[in-house]
């Protein structure tokens, strides 16, 4: 039976959104870390697809002006991300 991954978090899409916003604003990753209040090591883990802490992830999602749900496979596939 296939696993329904519609509610799973898409870390690659999340990182892509962070990187796009960072570039759009002409910022370094260190500047993003400072502005979000998230450690630079958390930024690295995000890029590498590692485990993310809830508080740091929420801070980065807020910085993007998005919701956690917008980074789920179901929302991305449905074009609502």
mmCIF file of the N, C-alpha and C atoms, coordinates in Angstrom:
data_MODEL
# 
_entry.id   MODEL 
# 
loop_
_atom_site.group_PDB 
_atom_site.id 
_atom_site.type_symbol 
_atom_site.label_atom_id 
_atom_site.label_alt_id 
_atom_site.label_comp_id 
_atom_site.label_asym_id 
_atom_site.label_entity_id 
_atom_site.label_seq_id 
_atom_site.pdbx_PDB_ins_code 
_atom_site.Cartn_x 
_atom_site.Cartn_y 
_atom_site.Cartn_z 
_atom_site.occupancy 
_atom_site.B_iso_or_equiv 
_atom_site.pdbx_formal_charge 
_atom_site.auth_seq_id 
_atom_site.auth_comp_id 
_atom_site.auth_asym_id 
_atom_site.auth_atom_id 
_atom_site.pdbx_PDB_model_num 
ATOM 1   N N  . UNK A 1 1  ? 0.840  -1.177 0.000  1.00 0.00 ? 1  UNK A N  1 
ATOM 2   C CA . UNK A 1 1  ? 0.000  0.000  0.000  1.00 0.00 ? 1  UNK A CA 1 
ATOM 3   C C  . UNK A 1 1  ? 0.893  1.252  0.000  1.00 0.00 ? 1  UNK A C  1 
ATOM 4   N N  . UNK A 1 2  ? 0.706  2.171  -0.943 1.00 0.00 ? 2  UNK A N  1 
ATOM 5   C CA . UNK A 1 2  ? 1.542  3.375  -1.002 1.00 0.00 ? 2  UNK A CA 1 
ATOM 6   C C  . UNK A 1 2  ? 1.271  4.291  0.189  1.00 0.00 ? 2  UNK A C  1 
ATOM 7   N N  . UNK A 1 3  ? 2.310  4.953  0.620  1.00 0.00 ? 3  UNK A N  1 
ATOM 8   C CA . UNK A 1 3  ? 2.197  5.898  1.734  1.00 0.00 ? 3  UNK A CA 1 
ATOM 9   C C  . UNK A 1 3  ? 1.765  7.251  1.172  1.00 0.00 ? 3  UNK A C  1 
ATOM 10  N N  . UNK A 1 4  ? 0.759  7.838  1.799  1.00 0.00 ? 4  UNK A N  1 
ATOM 11  C CA . UNK A 1 4  ? 0.295  9.164  1.395  1.00 0.00 ? 4  UNK A CA 1 
ATOM 12  C C  . UNK A 1 4  ? 1.202  10.195 2.044  1.00 0.00 ? 4  UNK A C  1 
ATOM 13  N N  . UNK A 1 5  ? 2.009  10.855 1.242  1.00 0.00 ? 5  UNK A N  1 
ATOM 14  C CA . UNK A 1 5  ? 2.952  11.829 1.793  1.00 0.00 ? 5  UNK A CA 1 
ATOM 15  C C  . UNK A 1 5  ? 2.449  13.261 1.663  1.00 0.00 ? 5  UNK A C  1 
ATOM 16  N N  . UNK A 1 6  ? 1.156  13.436 1.383  1.00 0.00 ? 6  UNK A N  1 
ATOM 17  C CA . UNK A 1 6  ? 0.609  14.775 1.155  1.00 0.00 ? 6  UNK A CA 1 
ATOM 18  C C  . UNK A 1 6  ? 0.821  15.714 2.335  1.00 0.00 ? 6  UNK A C  1 
ATOM 19  N N  . UNK A 1 7  ? 0.843  15.195 3.556  1.00 0.00 ? 7  UNK A N  1 
ATOM 20  C CA . UNK A 1 7  ? 1.016  16.043 4.726  1.00 0.00 ? 7  UNK A CA 1 
ATOM 21  C C  . UNK A 1 7  ? 2.451  16.170 5.188  1.00 0.00 ? 7  UNK A C  1 
ATOM 22  N N  . UNK A 1 8  ? 3.377  15.555 4.471  1.00 0.00 ? 8  UNK A N  1 
ATOM 23  C CA . UNK A 1 8  ? 4.790  15.597 4.875  1.00 0.00 ? 8  UNK A CA 1 
ATOM 24  C C  . UNK A 1 8  ? 5.440  16.918 4.478  1.00 0.00 ? 8  UNK A C  1 
ATOM 25  N N  . UNK A 1 9  ? 6.368  17.354 5.305  1.00 0.00 ? 9  UNK A N  1 
ATOM 26  C CA . UNK A 1 9  ? 7.107  18.591 5.075  1.00 0.00 ? 9  UNK A CA 1 
ATOM 27  C C  . UNK A 1 9  ? 8.129  18.390 3.967  1.00 0.00 ? 9  UNK A C  1 
ATOM 28  N N  . UNK A 1 10 ? 8.174  19.310 3.013  1.00 0.00 ? 10 UNK A N  1 
ATOM 29  C CA . UNK A 1 10 ? 9.114  19.243 1.897  1.00 0.00 ? 10 UNK A CA 1 
ATOM 30  C C  . UNK A 1 10 ? 10.297 20.168 2.198  1.00 0.00 ? 10 UNK A C  1 
ATOM 31  N N  . UNK A 1 11 ? 11.335 19.604 2.785  1.00 0.00 ? 11 UNK A N  1 
ATOM 32  C CA . UNK A 1 11 ? 12.503 20.391 3.191  1.00 0.00 ? 11 UNK A CA 1 
ATOM 33  C C  . UNK A 1 11 ? 13.205 21.029 2.004  1.00 0.00 ? 11 UNK A C  1 
ATOM 34  N N  . UNK A 1 12 ? 13.221 20.362 0.859  1.00 0.00 ? 12 UNK A N  1 
ATOM 35  C CA . UNK A 1 12 ? 13.878 20.926 -0.325 1.00 0.00 ? 12 UNK A CA 1 
ATOM 36  C C  . UNK A 1 12 ? 13.142 22.175 -0.808 1.00 0.00 ? 12 UNK A C  1 
ATOM 37  N N  . UNK A 1 13 ? 11.825 22.137 -0.817 1.00 0.00 ? 13 UNK A N  1 
ATOM 38  C CA . UNK A 1 13 ? 11.043 23.311 -1.233 1.00 0.00 ? 13 UNK A CA 1 
ATOM 39  C C  . UNK A 1 13 ? 11.229 24.445 -0.227 1.00 0.00 ? 13 UNK A C  1 
ATOM 40  N N  . UNK A 1 14 ? 11.307 24.098 1.047  1.00 0.00 ? 14 UNK A N  1 
ATOM 41  C CA . UNK A 1 14 ? 11.519 25.091 2.094  1.00 0.00 ? 14 UNK A CA 1 
ATOM 42  C C  . UNK A 1 14 ? 12.861 25.788 1.902  1.00 0.00 ? 14 UNK A C  1 
ATOM 43  N N  . UNK A 1 15 ? 13.907 24.999 1.713  1.00 0.00 ? 15 UNK A N  1 
ATOM 44  C CA . UNK A 1 15 ? 15.228 25.585 1.489  1.00 0.00 ? 15 UNK A CA 1 
ATOM 45  C C  . UNK A 1 15 ? 15.220 26.443 0.225  1.00 0.00 ? 15 UNK A C  1 
ATOM 46  N N  . UNK A 1 16 ? 14.576 25.963 -0.834 1.00 0.00 ? 16 UNK A N  1 
ATOM 47  C CA . UNK A 1 16 ? 14.508 26.732 -2.077 1.00 0.00 ? 16 UNK A CA 1 
ATOM 48  C C  . UNK A 1 16 ? 13.854 28.083 -1.873 1.00 0.00 ? 16 UNK A C  1 
ATOM 49  N N  . UNK A 1 17 ? 12.789 28.119 -1.074 1.00 0.00 ? 17 UNK A N  1 
ATOM 50  C CA . UNK A 1 17 ? 12.106 29.382 -0.792 1.00 0.00 ? 17 UNK A CA 1 
ATOM 51  C C  . UNK A 1 17 ? 12.996 30.316 0.020  1.00 0.00 ? 17 UNK A C  1 
ATOM 52  N N  . UNK A 1 18 ? 13.701 29.756 1.009  1.00 0.00 ? 18 UNK A N  1 
ATOM 53  C CA . UNK A 1 18 ? 14.631 30.563 1.802  1.00 0.00 ? 18 UNK A CA 1 
ATOM 54  C C  . UNK A 1 18 ? 15.725 31.159 0.920  1.00 0.00 ? 18 UNK A C  1 
ATOM 55  N N  . UNK A 1 19 ? 16.295 30.331 0.071  1.00 0.00 ? 19 UNK A N  1 
ATOM 56  C CA . UNK A 1 19 ? 17.388 30.785 -0.788 1.00 0.00 ? 19 UNK A CA 1 
ATOM 57  C C  . UNK A 1 19 ? 16.908 31.849 -1.768 1.00 0.00 ? 19 UNK A C  1 
ATOM 58  N N  . UNK A 1 20 ? 15.727 31.640 -2.335 1.00 0.00 ? 20 UNK A N  1 
ATOM 59  C CA . UNK A 1 20 ? 15.183 32.626 -3.277 1.00 0.00 ? 20 UNK A CA 1 
ATOM 60  C C  . UNK A 1 20 ? 14.963 33.977 -2.595 1.00 0.00 ? 20 UNK A C  1 
ATOM 61  N N  . UNK A 1 21 ? 14.410 33.962 -1.383 1.00 0.00 ? 21 UNK A N  1 
ATOM 62  C CA . UNK A 1 21 ? 14.179 35.208 -0.658 1.00 0.00 ? 21 UNK A CA 1 
ATOM 63  C C  . UNK A 1 21 ? 15.493 35.857 -0.276 1.00 0.00 ? 21 UNK A C  1 
ATOM 64  N N  . UNK A 1 22 ? 16.459 35.044 0.139  1.00 0.00 ? 22 UNK A N  1 
ATOM 65  C CA . UNK A 1 22 ? 17.787 35.551 0.508  1.00 0.00 ? 22 UNK A CA 1 
ATOM 66  C C  . UNK A 1 22 ? 18.419 36.271 -0.681 1.00 0.00 ? 22 UNK A C  1 
ATOM 67  N N  . UNK A 1 23 ? 18.384 35.654 -1.840 1.00 0.00 ? 23 UNK A N  1 
ATOM 68  C CA . UNK A 1 23 ? 18.965 36.245 -3.047 1.00 0.00 ? 23 UNK A CA 1 
ATOM 69  C C  . UNK A 1 23 ? 18.203 37.511 -3.439 1.00 0.00 ? 23 UNK A C  1 
ATOM 70  N N  . UNK A 1 24 ? 16.873 37.432 -3.386 1.00 0.00 ? 24 UNK A N  1 
ATOM 71  C CA . UNK A 1 24 ? 16.024 38.582 -3.720 1.00 0.00 ? 24 UNK A CA 1 
ATOM 72  C C  . UNK A 1 24 ? 16.373 39.795 -2.860 1.00 0.00 ? 24 UNK A C  1 
ATOM 73  N N  . UNK A 1 25 ? 16.707 39.540 -1.605 1.00 0.00 ? 25 UNK A N  1 
ATOM 74  C CA . UNK A 1 25 ? 17.026 40.623 -0.678 1.00 0.00 ? 25 UNK A CA 1 
ATOM 75  C C  . UNK A 1 25 ? 18.511 40.940 -0.627 1.00 0.00 ? 25 UNK A C  1 
ATOM 76  N N  . UNK A 1 26 ? 19.335 40.236 -1.395 1.00 0.00 ? 26 UNK A N  1 
ATOM 77  C CA . UNK A 1 26 ? 20.762 40.496 -1.437 1.00 0.00 ? 26 UNK A CA 1 
ATOM 78  C C  . UNK A 1 26 ? 21.464 40.213 -0.115 1.00 0.00 ? 26 UNK A C  1 
ATOM 79  N N  . UNK A 1 27 ? 21.031 39.146 0.565  1.00 0.00 ? 27 UNK A N  1 
ATOM 80  C CA . UNK A 1 27 ? 21.553 38.841 1.891  1.00 0.00 ? 27 UNK A CA 1 
ATOM 81  C C  . UNK A 1 27 ? 22.468 37.623 1.861  1.00 0.00 ? 27 UNK A C  1 
ATOM 82  N N  . UNK A 1 28 ? 23.370 37.576 2.831  1.00 0.00 ? 28 UNK A N  1 
ATOM 83  C CA . UNK A 1 28 ? 24.175 36.370 3.042  1.00 0.00 ? 28 UNK A CA 1 
ATOM 84  C C  . UNK A 1 28 ? 23.378 35.445 3.968  1.00 0.00 ? 28 UNK A C  1 
ATOM 85  N N  . UNK A 1 29 ? 23.788 34.191 4.034  1.00 0.00 ? 29 UNK A N  1 
ATOM 86  C CA . UNK A 1 29 ? 23.131 33.265 4.960  1.00 0.00 ? 29 UNK A CA 1 
ATOM 87  C C  . UNK A 1 29 ? 23.324 33.720 6.395  1.00 0.00 ? 29 UNK A C  1 
ATOM 88  N N  . UNK A 1 30 ? 24.466 34.289 6.708  1.00 0.00 ? 30 UNK A N  1 
ATOM 89  C CA . UNK A 1 30 ? 24.718 34.782 8.067  1.00 0.00 ? 30 UNK A CA 1 
ATOM 90  C C  . UNK A 1 30 ? 23.738 35.912 8.406  1.00 0.00 ? 30 UNK A C  1 
ATOM 91  N N  . UNK A 1 31 ? 23.459 36.773 7.443  1.00 0.00 ? 31 UNK A N  1 
ATOM 92  C CA . UNK A 1 31 ? 22.494 37.849 7.669  1.00 0.00 ? 31 UNK A CA 1 
ATOM 93  C C  . UNK A 1 31 ? 21.083 37.304 7.869  1.00 0.00 ? 31 UNK A C  1 
ATOM 94  N N  . UNK A 1 32 ? 20.731 36.283 7.090  1.00 0.00 ? 32 UNK A N  1 
ATOM 95  C CA . UNK A 1 32 ? 19.420 35.649 7.269  1.00 0.00 ? 32 UNK A CA 1 
ATOM 96  C C  . UNK A 1 32 ? 19.328 35.052 8.672  1.00 0.00 ? 32 UNK A C  1 
ATOM 97  N N  . UNK A 1 33 ? 20.377 34.366 9.085  1.00 0.00 ? 33 UNK A N  1 
ATOM 98  C CA . UNK A 1 33 ? 20.404 33.772 10.419 1.00 0.00 ? 33 UNK A CA 1 
ATOM 99  C C  . UNK A 1 33 ? 20.199 34.852 11.483 1.00 0.00 ? 33 UNK A C  1 
ATOM 100 N N  . UNK A 1 34 ? 20.893 35.973 11.348 1.00 0.00 ? 34 UNK A N  1 
ATOM 101 C CA . UNK A 1 34 ? 20.748 37.055 12.313 1.00 0.00 ? 34 UNK A CA 1 
ATOM 102 C C  . UNK A 1 34 ? 19.361 37.657 12.315 1.00 0.00 ? 34 UNK A C  1 
ATOM 103 N N  . UNK A 1 35 ? 18.788 37.839 11.145 1.00 0.00 ? 35 UNK A N  1 
ATOM 104 C CA . UNK A 1 35 ? 17.465 38.452 11.053 1.00 0.00 ? 35 UNK A CA 1 
ATOM 105 C C  . UNK A 1 35 ? 16.367 37.532 11.578 1.00 0.00 ? 35 UNK A C  1 
ATOM 106 N N  . UNK A 1 36 ? 16.531 36.236 11.381 1.00 0.00 ? 36 UNK A N  1 
ATOM 107 C CA . UNK A 1 36 ? 15.518 35.288 11.853 1.00 0.00 ? 36 UNK A CA 1 
ATOM 108 C C  . UNK A 1 36 ? 15.733 34.873 13.298 1.00 0.00 ? 36 UNK A C  1 
ATOM 109 N N  . UNK A 1 37 ? 16.940 35.106 13.819 1.00 0.00 ? 37 UNK A N  1 
ATOM 110 C CA . UNK A 1 37 ? 17.263 34.666 15.169 1.00 0.00 ? 37 UNK A CA 1 
ATOM 111 C C  . UNK A 1 37 ? 17.599 33.184 15.241 1.00 0.00 ? 37 UNK A C  1 
ATOM 112 N N  . UNK A 1 38 ? 17.935 32.615 14.094 1.00 0.00 ? 38 UNK A N  1 
ATOM 113 C CA . UNK A 1 38 ? 18.253 31.193 13.991 1.00 0.00 ? 38 UNK A CA 1 
ATOM 114 C C  . UNK A 1 38 ? 19.756 31.045 13.825 1.00 0.00 ? 38 UNK A C  1 
ATOM 115 N N  . UNK A 1 39 ? 20.335 30.051 14.472 1.00 0.00 ? 39 UNK A N  1 
ATOM 116 C CA . UNK A 1 39 ? 21.777 29.820 14.380 1.00 0.00 ? 39 UNK A CA 1 
ATOM 117 C C  . UNK A 1 39 ? 22.191 29.494 12.949 1.00 0.00 ? 39 UNK A C  1 
ATOM 118 N N  . UNK A 1 40 ? 23.389 29.916 12.579 1.00 0.00 ? 40 UNK A N  1 
ATOM 119 C CA . UNK A 1 40 ? 23.918 29.613 11.245 1.00 0.00 ? 40 UNK A CA 1 
ATOM 120 C C  . UNK A 1 40 ? 23.969 28.107 11.011 1.00 0.00 ? 40 UNK A C  1 
ATOM 121 N N  . UNK A 1 41 ? 24.219 27.329 12.066 1.00 0.00 ? 41 UNK A N  1 
ATOM 122 C CA . UNK A 1 41 ? 24.256 25.870 11.918 1.00 0.00 ? 41 UNK A CA 1 
ATOM 123 C C  . UNK A 1 41 ? 22.882 25.319 11.532 1.00 0.00 ? 41 UNK A C  1 
ATOM 124 N N  . UNK A 1 42 ? 21.826 25.977 11.970 1.00 0.00 ? 42 UNK A N  1 
ATOM 125 C CA . UNK A 1 42 ? 20.475 25.562 11.580 1.00 0.00 ? 42 UNK A CA 1 
ATOM 126 C C  . UNK A 1 42 ? 20.265 25.816 10.096 1.00 0.00 ? 42 UNK A C  1 
ATOM 127 N N  . UNK A 1 43 ? 20.809 26.920 9.603  1.00 0.00 ? 43 UNK A N  1 
ATOM 128 C CA . UNK A 1 43 ? 20.726 27.213 8.170  1.00 0.00 ? 43 UNK A CA 1 
ATOM 129 C C  . UNK A 1 43 ? 21.439 26.119 7.371  1.00 0.00 ? 43 UNK A C  1 
ATOM 130 N N  . UNK A 1 44 ? 22.582 25.700 7.863  1.00 0.00 ? 44 UNK A N  1 
ATOM 131 C CA . UNK A 1 44 ? 23.338 24.639 7.186  1.00 0.00 ? 44 UNK A CA 1 
ATOM 132 C C  . UNK A 1 44 ? 22.558 23.336 7.194  1.00 0.00 ? 44 UNK A C  1 
ATOM 133 N N  . UNK A 1 45 ? 21.974 22.985 8.335  1.00 0.00 ? 45 UNK A N  1 
ATOM 134 C CA . UNK A 1 45 ? 21.165 21.753 8.412  1.00 0.00 ? 45 UNK A CA 1 
ATOM 135 C C  . UNK A 1 45 ? 19.993 21.820 7.443  1.00 0.00 ? 45 UNK A C  1 
ATOM 136 N N  . UNK A 1 46 ? 19.407 22.991 7.300  1.00 0.00 ? 46 UNK A N  1 
ATOM 137 C CA . UNK A 1 46 ? 18.289 23.164 6.377  1.00 0.00 ? 46 UNK A CA 1 
ATOM 138 C C  . UNK A 1 46 ? 18.749 22.887 4.952  1.00 0.00 ? 46 UNK A C  1 
ATOM 139 N N  . UNK A 1 47 ? 19.896 23.426 4.595  1.00 0.00 ? 47 UNK A N  1 
ATOM 140 C CA . UNK A 1 47 ? 20.439 23.219 3.247  1.00 0.00 ? 47 UNK A CA 1 
ATOM 141 C C  . UNK A 1 47 ? 20.749 21.751 2.995  1.00 0.00 ? 47 UNK A C  1 
ATOM 142 N N  . UNK A 1 48 ? 21.259 21.077 4.007  1.00 0.00 ? 48 UNK A N  1 
ATOM 143 C CA . UNK A 1 48 ? 21.662 19.679 3.857  1.00 0.00 ? 48 UNK A CA 1 
ATOM 144 C C  . UNK A 1 48 ? 20.503 18.695 4.030  1.00 0.00 ? 48 UNK A C  1 
ATOM 145 N N  . UNK A 1 49 ? 19.327 19.206 4.356  1.00 0.00 ? 49 UNK A N  1 
ATOM 146 C CA . UNK A 1 49 ? 18.168 18.335 4.534  1.00 0.00 ? 49 UNK A CA 1 
ATOM 147 C C  . UNK A 1 49 ? 18.159 17.608 5.855  1.00 0.00 ? 49 UNK A C  1 
ATOM 148 N N  . UNK A 1 50 ? 18.902 18.127 6.832  1.00 0.00 ? 50 UNK A N  1 
ATOM 149 C CA . UNK A 1 50 ? 18.960 17.491 8.146  1.00 0.00 ? 50 UNK A CA 1 
ATOM 150 C C  . UNK A 1 50 ? 17.731 17.791 8.981  1.00 0.00 ? 50 UNK A C  1 
ATOM 151 N N  . UNK A 1 51 ? 17.720 17.209 10.153 1.00 0.00 ? 51 UNK A N  1 
ATOM 152 C CA . UNK A 1 51 ? 16.602 17.443 11.073 1.00 0.00 ? 51 UNK A CA 1 
ATOM 153 C C  . UNK A 1 51 ? 16.553 18.907 11.474 1.00 0.00 ? 51 UNK A C  1 
ATOM 154 N N  . UNK A 1 52 ? 15.343 19.437 11.502 1.00 0.00 ? 52 UNK A N  1 
ATOM 155 C CA . UNK A 1 52 ? 15.146 20.831 11.866 1.00 0.00 ? 52 UNK A CA 1 
ATOM 156 C C  . UNK A 1 52 ? 14.430 20.920 13.198 1.00 0.00 ? 52 UNK A C  1 
ATOM 157 N N  . UNK A 1 53 ? 14.824 21.892 13.999 1.00 0.00 ? 53 UNK A N  1 
ATOM 158 C CA . UNK A 1 53 ? 14.128 22.123 15.263 1.00 0.00 ? 53 UNK A CA 1 
ATOM 159 C C  . UNK A 1 53 ? 12.879 22.943 14.973 1.00 0.00 ? 53 UNK A C  1 
ATOM 160 N N  . UNK A 1 54 ? 11.862 22.723 15.758 1.00 0.00 ? 54 UNK A N  1 
ATOM 161 C CA . UNK A 1 54 ? 10.569 23.368 15.522 1.00 0.00 ? 54 UNK A CA 1 
ATOM 162 C C  . UNK A 1 54 ? 10.670 24.884 15.618 1.00 0.00 ? 54 UNK A C  1 
ATOM 163 N N  . UNK A 1 55 ? 11.271 25.399 16.690 1.00 0.00 ? 55 UNK A N  1 
ATOM 164 C CA . UNK A 1 55 ? 11.327 26.852 16.870 1.00 0.00 ? 55 UNK A CA 1 
ATOM 165 C C  . UNK A 1 55 ? 12.066 27.543 15.729 1.00 0.00 ? 55 UNK A C  1 
ATOM 166 N N  . UNK A 1 56 ? 13.206 26.975 15.322 1.00 0.00 ? 56 UNK A N  1 
ATOM 167 C CA . UNK A 1 56 ? 13.973 27.564 14.228 1.00 0.00 ? 56 UNK A CA 1 
ATOM 168 C C  . UNK A 1 56 ? 13.220 27.518 12.911 1.00 0.00 ? 56 UNK A C  1 
ATOM 169 N N  . UNK A 1 57 ? 12.568 26.401 12.666 1.00 0.00 ? 57 UNK A N  1 
ATOM 170 C CA . UNK A 1 57 ? 11.798 26.255 11.423 1.00 0.00 ? 57 UNK A CA 1 
ATOM 171 C C  . UNK A 1 57 ? 10.657 27.260 11.396 1.00 0.00 ? 57 UNK A C  1 
ATOM 172 N N  . UNK A 1 58 ? 9.956  27.397 12.510 1.00 0.00 ? 58 UNK A N  1 
ATOM 173 C CA . UNK A 1 58 ? 8.858  28.365 12.561 1.00 0.00 ? 58 UNK A CA 1 
ATOM 174 C C  . UNK A 1 58 ? 9.353  29.792 12.353 1.00 0.00 ? 58 UNK A C  1 
ATOM 175 N N  . UNK A 1 59 ? 10.509 30.119 12.910 1.00 0.00 ? 59 UNK A N  1 
ATOM 176 C CA . UNK A 1 59 ? 11.075 31.462 12.726 1.00 0.00 ? 59 UNK A CA 1 
ATOM 177 C C  . UNK A 1 59 ? 11.393 31.715 11.256 1.00 0.00 ? 59 UNK A C  1 
ATOM 178 N N  . UNK A 1 60 ? 11.945 30.715 10.589 1.00 0.00 ? 60 UNK A N  1 
ATOM 179 C CA . UNK A 1 60 ? 12.273 30.875 9.169  1.00 0.00 ? 60 UNK A CA 1 
ATOM 180 C C  . UNK A 1 60 ? 11.010 30.964 8.318  1.00 0.00 ? 60 UNK A C  1 
ATOM 181 N N  . UNK A 1 61 ? 9.990  30.182 8.662  1.00 0.00 ? 61 UNK A N  1 
ATOM 182 C CA . UNK A 1 61 ? 8.719  30.235 7.930  1.00 0.00 ? 61 UNK A CA 1 
ATOM 183 C C  . UNK A 1 61 ? 8.091  31.620 8.094  1.00 0.00 ? 61 UNK A C  1 
ATOM 184 N N  . UNK A 1 62 ? 8.126  32.157 9.319  1.00 0.00 ? 62 UNK A N  1 
ATOM 185 C CA . UNK A 1 62 ? 7.602  33.516 9.545  1.00 0.00 ? 62 UNK A CA 1 
ATOM 186 C C  . UNK A 1 62 ? 8.379  34.535 8.731  1.00 0.00 ? 62 UNK A C  1 
ATOM 187 N N  . UNK A 1 63 ? 9.692  34.395 8.653  1.00 0.00 ? 63 UNK A N  1 
ATOM 188 C CA . UNK A 1 63 ? 10.531 35.313 7.884  1.00 0.00 ? 63 UNK A CA 1 
ATOM 189 C C  . UNK A 1 63 ? 10.110 35.306 6.417  1.00 0.00 ? 63 UNK A C  1 
ATOM 190 N N  . UNK A 1 64 ? 9.705  34.150 5.938  1.00 0.00 ? 64 UNK A N  1 
ATOM 191 C CA . UNK A 1 64 ? 9.239  34.030 4.553  1.00 0.00 ? 64 UNK A CA 1 
ATOM 192 C C  . UNK A 1 64 ? 7.824  34.576 4.373  1.00 0.00 ? 64 UNK A C  1 
ATOM 193 N N  . UNK A 1 65 ? 7.101  34.776 5.477  1.00 0.00 ? 65 UNK A N  1 
ATOM 194 C CA . UNK A 1 65 ? 5.713  35.232 5.377  1.00 0.00 ? 65 UNK A CA 1 
ATOM 195 C C  . UNK A 1 65 ? 4.793  34.127 4.878  1.00 0.00 ? 65 UNK A C  1 
ATOM 196 N N  . UNK A 1 66 ? 5.130  32.899 5.213  1.00 0.00 ? 66 UNK A N  1 
ATOM 197 C CA . UNK A 1 66 ? 4.369  31.737 4.739  1.00 0.00 ? 66 UNK A CA 1 
ATOM 198 C C  . UNK A 1 66 ? 3.864  30.941 5.930  1.00 0.00 ? 66 UNK A C  1 
ATOM 199 N N  . UNK A 1 67 ? 3.217  29.835 5.654  1.00 0.00 ? 67 UNK A N  1 
ATOM 200 C CA . UNK A 1 67 ? 2.754  28.911 6.688  1.00 0.00 ? 67 UNK A CA 1 
ATOM 201 C C  . UNK A 1 67 ? 3.515  27.604 6.548  1.00 0.00 ? 67 UNK A C  1 
ATOM 202 N N  . UNK A 1 68 ? 3.555  26.823 7.618  1.00 0.00 ? 68 UNK A N  1 
ATOM 203 C CA . UNK A 1 68 ? 4.179  25.500 7.553  1.00 0.00 ? 68 UNK A CA 1 
ATOM 204 C C  . UNK A 1 68 ? 3.477  24.646 6.513  1.00 0.00 ? 68 UNK A C  1 
ATOM 205 N N  . UNK A 1 69 ? 2.166  24.751 6.460  1.00 0.00 ? 69 UNK A N  1 
ATOM 206 C CA . UNK A 1 69 ? 1.388  23.944 5.524  1.00 0.00 ? 69 UNK A CA 1 
ATOM 207 C C  . UNK A 1 69 ? 1.765  24.203 4.071  1.00 0.00 ? 69 UNK A C  1 
ATOM 208 N N  . UNK A 1 70 ? 2.236  25.406 3.781  1.00 0.00 ? 70 UNK A N  1 
ATOM 209 C CA . UNK A 1 70 ? 2.593  25.719 2.395  1.00 0.00 ? 70 UNK A CA 1 
ATOM 210 C C  . UNK A 1 70 ? 3.820  24.949 1.930  1.00 0.00 ? 70 UNK A C  1 
ATOM 211 N N  . UNK A 1 71 ? 4.499  24.286 2.868  1.00 0.00 ? 71 UNK A N  1 
ATOM 212 C CA . UNK A 1 71 ? 5.667  23.483 2.521  1.00 0.00 ? 71 UNK A CA 1 
ATOM 213 C C  . UNK A 1 71 ? 5.407  21.992 2.652  1.00 0.00 ? 71 UNK A C  1 
ATOM 214 N N  . UNK A 1 72 ? 4.141  21.607 2.602  1.00 0.00 ? 72 UNK A N  1 
ATOM 215 C CA . UNK A 1 72 ? 3.812  20.185 2.596  1.00 0.00 ? 72 UNK A CA 1 
ATOM 216 C C  . UNK A 1 72 ? 3.643  19.738 1.148  1.00 0.00 ? 72 UNK A C  1 
ATOM 217 N N  . UNK A 1 73 ? 3.914  18.478 0.903  1.00 0.00 ? 73 UNK A N  1 
ATOM 218 C CA . UNK A 1 73 ? 3.822  17.955 -0.455 1.00 0.00 ? 73 UNK A CA 1 
ATOM 219 C C  . UNK A 1 73 ? 2.451  18.181 -1.065 1.00 0.00 ? 73 UNK A C  1 
ATOM 220 N N  . UNK A 1 74 ? 1.404  18.031 -0.289 1.00 0.00 ? 74 UNK A N  1 
ATOM 221 C CA . UNK A 1 74 ? 0.036  18.221 -0.807 1.00 0.00 ? 74 UNK A CA 1 
ATOM 222 C C  . UNK A 1 74 ? -0.199 19.637 -1.272 1.00 0.00 ? 74 UNK A C  1 
ATOM 223 N N  . UNK A 1 75 ? 0.260  20.620 -0.514 1.00 0.00 ? 75 UNK A N  1 
ATOM 224 C CA . UNK A 1 75 ? 0.081  22.025 -0.889 1.00 0.00 ? 75 UNK A CA 1 
ATOM 225 C C  . UNK A 1 75 ? 0.922  22.363 -2.118 1.00 0.00 ? 75 UNK A C  1 
ATOM 226 N N  . UNK A 1 76 ? 2.122  21.836 -2.174 1.00 0.00 ? 76 UNK A N  1 
ATOM 227 C CA . UNK A 1 76 ? 3.013  22.132 -3.301 1.00 0.00 ? 76 UNK A CA 1 
ATOM 228 C C  . UNK A 1 76 ? 2.457  21.529 -4.575 1.00 0.00 ? 76 UNK A C  1 
ATOM 229 N N  . UNK A 1 77 ? 2.035  20.278 -4.508 1.00 0.00 ? 77 UNK A N  1 
ATOM 230 C CA . UNK A 1 77 ? 1.463  19.606 -5.690 1.00 0.00 ? 77 UNK A CA 1 
ATOM 231 C C  . UNK A 1 77 ? 0.179  20.275 -6.142 1.00 0.00 ? 77 UNK A C  1 
ATOM 232 N N  . UNK A 1 78 ? -0.577 20.806 -5.165 1.00 0.00 ? 78 UNK A N  1 
ATOM 233 C CA . UNK A 1 78 ? -1.844 21.437 -5.491 1.00 0.00 ? 78 UNK A CA 1 
ATOM 234 C C  . UNK A 1 78 ? -1.676 22.865 -5.965 1.00 0.00 ? 78 UNK A C  1 
ATOM 235 N N  . UNK A 1 79 ? -0.418 23.358 -5.968 1.00 0.00 ? 79 UNK A N  1 
ATOM 236 C CA . UNK A 1 79 ? -0.154 24.708 -6.460 1.00 0.00 ? 79 UNK A CA 1 
ATOM 237 C C  . UNK A 1 79 ? -0.549 25.807 -5.490 1.00 0.00 ? 79 UNK A C  1 
ATOM 238 N N  . UNK A 1 80 ? -0.678 25.445 -4.226 1.00 0.00 ? 80 UNK A N  1 
ATOM 239 C CA . UNK A 1 80 ? -1.089 26.455 -3.247 1.00 0.00 ? 80 UNK A CA 1 
ATOM 240 C C  . UNK A 1 80 ? 0.044  26.822 -2.315 1.00 0.00 ? 80 UNK A C  1 
ATOM 241 N N  . UNK A 1 81 ? 1.313  26.654 -2.711 1.00 0.00 ? 81 UNK A N  1 
ATOM 242 C CA . UNK A 1 81 ? 2.460  26.948 -1.850 1.00 0.00 ? 81 UNK A CA 1 
ATOM 243 C C  . UNK A 1 81 ? 2.934  28.269 -2.038 1.00 0.00 ? 81 UNK A C  1 
# 
